[in-house]
Structure formats: structure tokens, C-alpha cells
């Protein structure tokens, strides 16, 4: 999984969201403004079509090229600014950095289960561990006063459908921009291996604009045992819901709310 937080300036002010959305069609823009999110399944393998231009766009495209996902979903979300936002972007970015270090708060993140026809807990337990070898539980890492250019956090995540596993979270900072990458360090299993280590990437590109916060969501996966996986679940929906659960977690962390992931249909 990868989060990207990007501060964009024009004459010392944030750029309007419309400047990042001119690659969308009228129908997509209408749906985005109506629903505050749109998403698509890349069944025909067109590759990223919703991606927004920023400093780290190339990094996302490079990940996509190297991963060569068999299952790929993408989305754009709109998040309102918190009512107490100070209008100083560096404060927002530092706050978002702090929130993403509180990894244990991912515990309890929800998704809509088609099997149960109701919302259910997706991540039953999440906590930081002190390294890839010992895997001993530790407290949420603290954000340093001076944010380093790069640091890593290792996580334990017990997921409702694909079970427990370990993940690596890499934080990278460049000027006013922040790149957070989470990759599965262990296999994701459902009676058999569904995803090998390193073969799932979820990215969220967060761009503060003058009128809203735009979030581009990317989820790419290389599957194992495709035939069995497709019998047991819809992989596009399954990994889309993981991406959106994380975006909803970010929204709730930022706003202090407990909203549930929205229920919309993918655009064709």
C-alpha cells in the first residue's frame, strides 16, 4: 500500500482541484462531484487512467510498470478539509504524517462484505513490530520533530478474509511532499497462496488543493492460483475494498469521525 501526500503551490497558494482533473471526461467529473469518489476496474488492461500529475506521478507509474499487475483498480476521492484547518499546508502535512504513524488505529477499519451483505471489520488487529526478523509488538512509532528523508515501519495486520501477515511501510519525504509505501512482506492466503510477498501494492496520492483534498487510489496485485481465487472471490472488488478501507481510515483519522466506506458502482 502506498500513500502520497503532495503540497502544490501557485503564487504561494494552493491550486484548484480542477487543475488536476482536466484529464477526466464530463461524465467522470459529474460523478466525482456528485459522489465525492469514482473508481474503475482495469479489466481490459488499459493501465492508470485516473492518475493525477504531481511530483510523484512517475514513481507510481514506475511501480505499476515493475509490478505488471494482473488485477488493477484505481479511484479518485474528494476529502473536505477539517473545520479547524489552519490554512497552513505544512501543518496539514505534518498532521497527516502523524496520523499515518498511528498504525494501530487501522484496527477495526470496515468494508462491505458481499457474503454477509453487511459491513464487517476488515482489519481485525494491526500493530507495529520492531523489525522484519523478530516481529515483536511495539507501540505506534512517534513522528520526529525533524522528519527524516526516509524511514521504515514494519506491521502486523490480521485481515478478515486473507488472514494475518506482515507488511513494510516506507516513509519518504521530499520538500513539502511525503511518500508512504506499504508492501506485503508475507504471503496473503485463503486456504492457499493468493498473493506472494511483494506482489500487492496499494497507493493513495493525496493532493491538498485550494477547495478540497484530492486522493488518487491505486491498487495493483499479481495473483497466484488464479482459477481458485476467481471461484472464491471477485479479486477486483476484494482489493478495491481494501484500498477504499484505507482511504476511509485516513478520512476518519483526519476528521475524527467513523464514517463507513461508500457503496457505489465502478465506472466502465
N, C-alpha and C positions, 0 to 999 in steps of 0.2 A: 504494500500500500504506500502511496506517496502523496504527501500534502505539499502544495506550493503556495507560498504567501508572497505576493509581489506588490510593492508600492510603486505607483506610477504617477509622475508629476508632469504638469504642463503649466509653465509660468507660476510655479510654487503652489499649484492647486491640483487636485485630483481630476483625472479625465472622466468624462461622462461614460456611462456603461455602453451607450450606443456606438461609441468609437471602437469597442471591442467586439461588436456584434454585427458588423456590416457584411460578414460572410454568410449570414443566415438569410433564408428566404422569408418572404412576408408571412407565410403560414407558420413557420417556426417561431418567428418573432412574436406573432399574435398569441400563440400557445404559451410561449415563455412568459409574456406579460400577464397572461390570464392565470396560469398555474404556478408561476414562480419557479418552474422547472420544466425541462424537456429531456427526453432520453431516447436512444435508439440502440437496437441490436444490430451489429455489423455482420449479419448472416451472409451477405453477398461479398464480404471481404473488401470493402472499399477503403478501409483504414480510417483514421481520425478525420472527421468532417466538422465537428463542433469546436475543435481546439482553437483557443484564442491566442493572439500574438502577444508575447511578452518576452522578457529576457530568457526565461527558462523553457520556452516552447521547443527549442531544439533538443533540450535534454529529454523531454517527454517523447518526442519523435524518435530519438536515438534508442530509448528504452523499447519502444514499440518495434523498431527495426531489428534489434538484437533478440527480443523475446519471440517475435513472429507468432503471436497468439492464435490459437485455434478458436477461442471464444473471446470476443471483444465487445464491450458495451461502453457507451460514453453518454455524458449528460452535461447540461448546464443548469446551475441552480442560482437563484437570487436570494440573498440573505439581507434583511434590513439591518441597519446599524442599531446597536443598543441605544436606548433612550438617553443614557448617560455618556455617550461617546463624546470625548473632549475635542474632537475635530483635529487632533494632533496624531498623524498617522503613525509616528514612531511609538506612541503609547499603545495604539491598537495592535501593532505588530508584536510588541513585547508581550502584550496580554495574550495574544494568540499563541505565542511561543510558550508561555507559562501553561496555558490550557492544554496544549498538546503534550506537555511533560507529565500531566496528571493522568497517566495511562490507566490507573486503576479505576478511573471514572468511566472507562469504556464498559466495565461490568454492568450488565443489565440493559445494554443497548438493544432495541427492539427491531423486529422485522415482521412482515405479514406472511404467515405460513399458509400456503395453499392447502397443505394436508390437513391442518387444523381449522382452516377457514376463519382464522382469527390472528390477532397479533400475539407474538410469543417472544421470549428472550432469545436473542441471537448469541450474544457473548455472555456465558454464564459465570465466568470468572476471568479476570485479566489482572496481571500484576507484572512489575519489573523484576528481572532476575539479574544477578551480578556478573553474568558473562555466559558465553556460549558453551563453556565446559561444565562449570559447577551447577549452574541453573538454580542457585539458591535465591529464594524470595527476598526482595529488598523493598524499601519504601519508594514511593514515586521520586525520581531524581529531581533535584532543585535546579532552577534556572540561575546561571551565574550572572552577576552584575554586568560583566562584560561578556556578551555571548560569543563563544568561540566560533571559529570558522567552520569547524567540523567536530562532531561528537556522535557517539552511538549508544543506543539503549537496546537491551535485549528483553523480550517479553515472553510471558507465558499467556496463551489465550485458549480458553476452553470454549469451543464453538458448538452450538446446539446440534448442527447437522453433521459436520465433518470432524467433530471431536477435538481433543486437546492437541496443542502443538506449540512450537517456539518460533518467534519472529525476531527479526532485527530491524531496528528503527535508526536510520542515519539522519542526523541533522546537519544541514549545510547552510551557511549564512554568507551572503554576498551583498554588501552595501545595505540597502533597505529591503532586500529580498531574503526569503527564508525557504529552504527546500527540505522537506521531510520525506524520507523514503522508508517504507516498511516492506520487507520481503519475507516470505515464509522460509524459515530455516529448517523446518522438518516437513515430512510428507503430510498431506491432508488426506484423510482416509474415511471411507464409508464401506466397511467390510473388506475393502481392497483399496489400493492406492488410486486416488483421484487426481492428485497433483503432486509431483515430485518437488523436493526442496528447490526454491528459487524460481519456480515456474508460475507464480501468481504475483501480479503487480496491481495495486490499486493506487491511483493518484488523484489528488484533489489540488487543483490550481486555483488559489484564492487571490482575487484581484480587487482591492479596495478602490471603488470609483466614487465620484462626487455624489451620486444619487443612490448607490446600493453597493453591496459586496457581491461580485460575480464569482462563481465557483465552477470550474471545469472539472468534471469527473471522468476518470479513465480507469477501466478495469480490463486487464489482459491476462489470459490464462492458457497454458498449454496442458491439455488433459492427458491422462493415462486411462487405459481401458475404456475408450470412448463408448463402445457399444453398451457396456453395462451401465455407465454413467447416464447415458441418454434414456435408458429404461427406468432408472430410479429417480431421475430429476431432470428438470429443464435447466441446463447449465447457464444459459443466458440470464434467465430470471434469477437463478440461485446466486450468481456472482453480482448481478445488478443490485440485488437487495443488500449484499454486503457493502458495496460502495455507498449506497444511499443510507444505510445504517450509520456509517462513519460520518457522512455529511450531516445527518440529523444529530449525531452526538456532538459534532462541532457547533452546530446551531444552538443546541440546548446548553452547551458549556458557555457559549458567548452570551446568551440571553438569560440564563438561569431558569429555563423552562423545561418542560417534559413533553414536548410535542412528539407525536408518532410519525414515522415515515409516511409520506403521502401515497395515495393509491391512484396512479394514473397509468395509461397505456403507452407503450413505446410508439414513437412516430415512425412511419415507414420511410 
